[in-house]
Amino acid sequence: MSVRSFKVDNAASANDIQVAAAPGTNQVIRVINFVLVANGTVTVQFASGTAGAGGQTALTGPMQLAAGNPLQPGAVGSDFHGRATHFDSNVGEGLVLKFGGAVQVSGYVNYILAPQG
């Protein structure tokens, strides 16, 4: 399993961003780490599903970003290879980053595709 990276650059849009498309059957998208920084105050939230499609399942609560203060969580768990992990998408669903307003947010999300469980 190789680590994949998604560059977050929402260009001050309030639209959802599809971080990763739905993986294969019986797979999840496992977030290894992420860093987000905003140019102003805005909330961000990770969800499982498809960007803009509705019916997404929240994976985190809304997290408030303040201008210039990065959100850079430490390690909270580990996968079976000993890598630090934060959360998984629902089985067979994509990973979405939702924005609470039209504020520039930049950063990255590192993840792997992993078997469910």
C-alpha atoms as an extended CHARMM CRD file, in Angstrom:
* protein
*
       117  EXT
         1         1  MET       CA              0.0000000000        0.0000000000        0.0000000000  PROA      1               0.0000000000
         2         2  SER       CA              1.5110000000        3.2720000000       -1.0650000000  PROA      2               0.0000000000
         3         3  VAL       CA              0.7090000000        6.6130000000        0.4970000000  PROA      3               0.0000000000
         4         4  ARG       CA             -1.1580000000        8.9670000000       -1.8160000000  PROA      4               0.0000000000
         5         5  SER       CA             -1.2890000000       12.7310000000       -1.4480000000  PROA      5               0.0000000000
         6         6  PHE       CA             -3.9460000000       15.2660000000       -2.3910000000  PROA      6               0.0000000000
         7         7  LYS       CA             -3.0850000000       18.9720000000       -2.6680000000  PROA      7               0.0000000000
         8         8  VAL       CA             -5.8080000000       21.1250000000       -1.0700000000  PROA      8               0.0000000000
         9         9  ASP       CA             -6.2370000000       24.4550000000       -2.8650000000  PROA      9               0.0000000000
        10        10  ASN       CA             -9.8860000000       25.4770000000       -2.9010000000  PROA      10              0.0000000000
        11        11  ALA       CA             -9.3420000000       28.9560000000       -4.4100000000  PROA      11              0.0000000000
        12        12  ALA       CA            -11.7230000000       30.6230000000       -1.9280000000  PROA      12              0.0000000000
        13        13  SER       CA            -14.6820000000       28.4660000000       -2.9170000000  PROA      13              0.0000000000
        14        14  ALA       CA            -17.3820000000       27.1890000000       -0.5760000000  PROA      14              0.0000000000
        15        15  ASN       CA            -17.7850000000       24.0810000000       -2.7820000000  PROA      15              0.0000000000
        16        16  ASP       CA            -16.8890000000       20.6020000000       -1.5390000000  PROA      16              0.0000000000
        17        17  ILE       CA            -13.6510000000       19.0540000000       -2.7890000000  PROA      17              0.0000000000
        18        18  GLN       CA            -13.3680000000       15.3750000000       -3.7210000000  PROA      18              0.0000000000
        19        19  VAL       CA            -10.1040000000       14.3880000000       -2.0430000000  PROA      19              0.0000000000
        20        20  ALA       CA            -10.2700000000       10.7820000000       -3.2630000000  PROA      20              0.0000000000
        21        21  ALA       CA            -12.7330000000        8.9140000000       -5.4600000000  PROA      21              0.0000000000
        22        22  ALA       CA            -14.5210000000        5.8250000000       -4.2070000000  PROA      22              0.0000000000
        23        23  PRO       CA            -12.0240000000        2.9520000000       -3.8490000000  PROA      23              0.0000000000
        24        24  GLY       CA            -12.6120000000       -0.6380000000       -4.8890000000  PROA      24              0.0000000000
        25        25  THR       CA            -15.1300000000       -2.9290000000       -3.2570000000  PROA      25              0.0000000000
        26        26  ASN       CA            -14.3670000000       -3.6970000000        0.4020000000  PROA      26              0.0000000000
        27        27  GLN       CA            -11.8240000000       -0.8470000000        0.6300000000  PROA      27              0.0000000000
        28        28  VAL       CA            -11.6830000000        2.3440000000        2.6670000000  PROA      28              0.0000000000
        29        29  ILE       CA             -9.7230000000        5.5560000000        2.3070000000  PROA      29              0.0000000000
        30        30  ARG       CA             -7.5760000000        5.7780000000        5.4470000000  PROA      30              0.0000000000
        31        31  VAL       CA             -6.3240000000        9.2750000000        6.2690000000  PROA      31              0.0000000000
        32        32  ILE       CA             -2.7230000000        9.1270000000        7.4610000000  PROA      32              0.0000000000
        33        33  ASN       CA             -2.2330000000       12.8500000000        8.0990000000  PROA      33              0.0000000000
        34        34  PHE       CA             -3.2410000000       16.2760000000        6.8730000000  PROA      34              0.0000000000
        35        35  VAL       CA             -2.3580000000       19.9390000000        7.1570000000  PROA      35              0.0000000000
        36        36  LEU       CA             -4.8370000000       22.7280000000        6.4180000000  PROA      36              0.0000000000
        37        37  VAL       CA             -4.3420000000       26.4890000000        6.6690000000  PROA      37              0.0000000000
        38        38  ALA       CA             -6.8210000000       29.2430000000        5.7920000000  PROA      38              0.0000000000
        39        39  ASN       CA             -6.5550000000       32.8890000000        4.7840000000  PROA      39              0.0000000000
        40        40  GLY       CA             -9.5050000000       33.7250000000        7.0660000000  PROA      40              0.0000000000
        41        41  THR       CA            -11.9030000000       32.1310000000        9.5080000000  PROA      41              0.0000000000
        42        42  VAL       CA            -13.7890000000       29.1480000000        8.0890000000  PROA      42              0.0000000000
        43        43  THR       CA            -14.8980000000       25.6670000000        9.1110000000  PROA      43              0.0000000000
        44        44  VAL       CA            -13.7860000000       22.4980000000        7.3460000000  PROA      44              0.0000000000
        45        45  GLN       CA            -15.1550000000       18.9920000000        7.7080000000  PROA      45              0.0000000000
        46        46  PHE       CA            -14.2050000000       15.6040000000        6.2870000000  PROA      46              0.0000000000
        47        47  ALA       CA            -17.0330000000       13.4310000000        4.9720000000  PROA      47              0.0000000000
        48        48  SER       CA            -17.5090000000       10.1070000000        3.2360000000  PROA      48              0.0000000000
        49        49  GLY       CA            -19.2530000000       10.1240000000       -0.1520000000  PROA      49              0.0000000000
        50        50  THR       CA            -19.1820000000       12.2000000000       -3.3190000000  PROA      50              0.0000000000
        51        51  ALA       CA            -18.5810000000       15.9720000000       -3.4620000000  PROA      51              0.0000000000
        52        52  GLY       CA            -21.7140000000       17.9510000000       -4.2570000000  PROA      52              0.0000000000
        53        53  ALA       CA            -23.9160000000       14.8570000000       -4.2920000000  PROA      53              0.0000000000
        54        54  GLY       CA            -25.5930000000       15.2380000000       -0.8930000000  PROA      54              0.0000000000
        55        55  GLY       CA            -26.1430000000       12.3570000000        1.4840000000  PROA      55              0.0000000000
        56        56  GLN       CA            -22.5400000000       12.4320000000        2.6720000000  PROA      56              0.0000000000
        57        57  THR       CA            -21.6280000000       10.9610000000        6.0680000000  PROA      57              0.0000000000
        58        58  ALA       CA            -19.6110000000       13.2440000000        8.3590000000  PROA      58              0.0000000000
        59        59  LEU       CA            -16.2880000000       11.7190000000        9.4480000000  PROA      59              0.0000000000
        60        60  THR       CA            -15.3220000000       14.6840000000       11.6240000000  PROA      60              0.0000000000
        61        61  GLY       CA            -17.1860000000       17.5310000000       13.1880000000  PROA      61              0.0000000000
        62        62  PRO       CA            -16.7610000000       21.0030000000       11.6820000000  PROA      62              0.0000000000
        63        63  MET       CA            -13.2400000000       22.1970000000       12.5470000000  PROA      63              0.0000000000
        64        64  GLN       CA            -12.6780000000       25.9340000000       12.7870000000  PROA      64              0.0000000000
        65        65  LEU       CA             -9.6420000000       27.3850000000       11.0460000000  PROA      65              0.0000000000
        66        66  ALA       CA             -8.3580000000       30.8680000000       11.8490000000  PROA      66              0.0000000000
        67        67  ALA       CA             -6.2680000000       32.8910000000        9.4060000000  PROA      67              0.0000000000
        68        68  GLY       CA             -2.6860000000       31.6640000000        9.2530000000  PROA      68              0.0000000000
        69        69  ASN       CA             -3.0380000000       29.0480000000       12.0180000000  PROA      69              0.0000000000
        70        70  PRO       CA             -2.5130000000       25.5850000000       10.5140000000  PROA      70              0.0000000000
        71        71  LEU       CA             -4.6120000000       22.6040000000       11.5260000000  PROA      71              0.0000000000
        72        72  GLN       CA             -1.9930000000       19.8910000000       11.8090000000  PROA      72              0.0000000000
        73        73  PRO       CA             -3.1930000000       17.0900000000       14.0950000000  PROA      73              0.0000000000
        74        74  GLY       CA             -0.7600000000       14.7090000000       15.7300000000  PROA      74              0.0000000000
        75        75  ALA       CA             -0.9230000000       10.9370000000       15.5070000000  PROA      75              0.0000000000
        76        76  VAL       CA             -4.0100000000        9.3440000000       17.0600000000  PROA      76              0.0000000000
        77        77  GLY       CA             -3.9120000000        5.6600000000       16.0540000000  PROA      77              0.0000000000
        78        78  SER       CA             -2.1100000000        3.2610000000       13.7520000000  PROA      78              0.0000000000
        79        79  ASP       CA             -2.9090000000        0.8900000000       10.9220000000  PROA      79              0.0000000000
        80        80  PHE       CA             -1.6150000000       -2.6520000000       10.6340000000  PROA      80              0.0000000000
        81        81  HSD       CA              1.6780000000       -1.3450000000        9.1750000000  PROA      81              0.0000000000
        82        82  GLY       CA              2.2610000000        0.9160000000       12.1990000000  PROA      82              0.0000000000
        83        83  ARG       CA              1.4390000000        4.1440000000       10.3260000000  PROA      83              0.0000000000
        84        84  ALA       CA             -0.3640000000        6.8660000000       12.2370000000  PROA      84              0.0000000000
        85        85  THR       CA             -3.9790000000        7.1910000000       11.0780000000  PROA      85              0.0000000000
        86        86  HSD       CA             -6.8910000000        9.5010000000       11.8180000000  PROA      86              0.0000000000
        87        87  PHE       CA            -10.0810000000        8.0890000000       10.2820000000  PROA      87              0.0000000000
        88        88  ASP       CA            -11.4770000000        5.9900000000        7.4270000000  PROA      88              0.0000000000
        89        89  SER       CA            -14.1130000000        6.6920000000        4.8180000000  PROA      89              0.0000000000
        90        90  ASN       CA            -17.1050000000        4.3890000000        4.7340000000  PROA      90              0.0000000000
        91        91  VAL       CA            -16.4390000000        1.1560000000        2.8210000000  PROA      91              0.0000000000
        92        92  GLY       CA            -16.4720000000        1.7800000000       -0.9290000000  PROA      92              0.0000000000
        93        93  GLU       CA            -17.0390000000        5.5610000000       -0.5900000000  PROA      93              0.0000000000
        94        94  GLY       CA            -14.8880000000        8.5250000000       -1.5490000000  PROA      94              0.0000000000
        95        95  LEU       CA            -13.3780000000       11.1520000000        0.7480000000  PROA      95              0.0000000000
        96        96  VAL       CA            -14.7390000000       14.7100000000        0.6740000000  PROA      96              0.0000000000
        97        97  LEU       CA            -13.5320000000       17.9480000000        2.2740000000  PROA      97              0.0000000000
        98        98  LYS       CA            -16.4030000000       20.3420000000        2.9770000000  PROA      98              0.0000000000
        99        99  PHE       CA            -15.9980000000       24.0990000000        3.5230000000  PROA      99              0.0000000000
       100       100  GLY       CA            -18.2180000000       26.3470000000        5.6440000000  PROA      100             0.0000000000
       101       101  GLY       CA            -17.5780000000       29.4360000000        3.5280000000  PROA      101             0.0000000000
       102       102  ALA       CA            -15.6860000000       30.9530000000        0.6060000000  PROA      102             0.0000000000
       103       103  VAL       CA            -12.2410000000       31.3330000000        2.2210000000  PROA      103             0.0000000000
       104       104  GLN       CA             -8.9550000000       30.2120000000        0.6470000000  PROA      104             0.0000000000
       105       105  VAL       CA             -7.8110000000       26.9610000000        2.3080000000  PROA      105             0.0000000000
       106       106  SER       CA             -4.5740000000       25.2450000000        1.3180000000  PROA      106             0.0000000000
       107       107  GLY       CA             -2.6450000000       22.2140000000        2.4730000000  PROA      107             0.0000000000
       108       108  TYR       CA             -2.5610000000       18.4960000000        1.8300000000  PROA      108             0.0000000000
       109       109  VAL       CA             -4.1710000000       15.1980000000        2.8010000000  PROA      109             0.0000000000
       110       110  ASN       CA             -2.1310000000       11.9760000000        2.8190000000  PROA      110             0.0000000000
       111       111  TYR       CA             -4.0510000000        8.6980000000        2.6490000000  PROA      111             0.0000000000
       112       112  ILE       CA             -3.9080000000        5.0590000000        1.6610000000  PROA      112             0.0000000000
       113       113  LEU       CA             -6.4530000000        2.6680000000        0.1820000000  PROA      113             0.0000000000
       114       114  ALA       CA             -6.9060000000       -0.1170000000        2.7120000000  PROA      114             0.0000000000
       115       115  PRO       CA             -9.0520000000       -3.2120000000        3.1380000000  PROA      115             0.0000000000
       116       116  GLN       CA            -12.0840000000       -2.6270000000        5.3350000000  PROA      116             0.0000000000
       117       117  GLY       CA            -11.7470000000       -3.5130000000        8.9710000000  PROA      117             0.0000000000
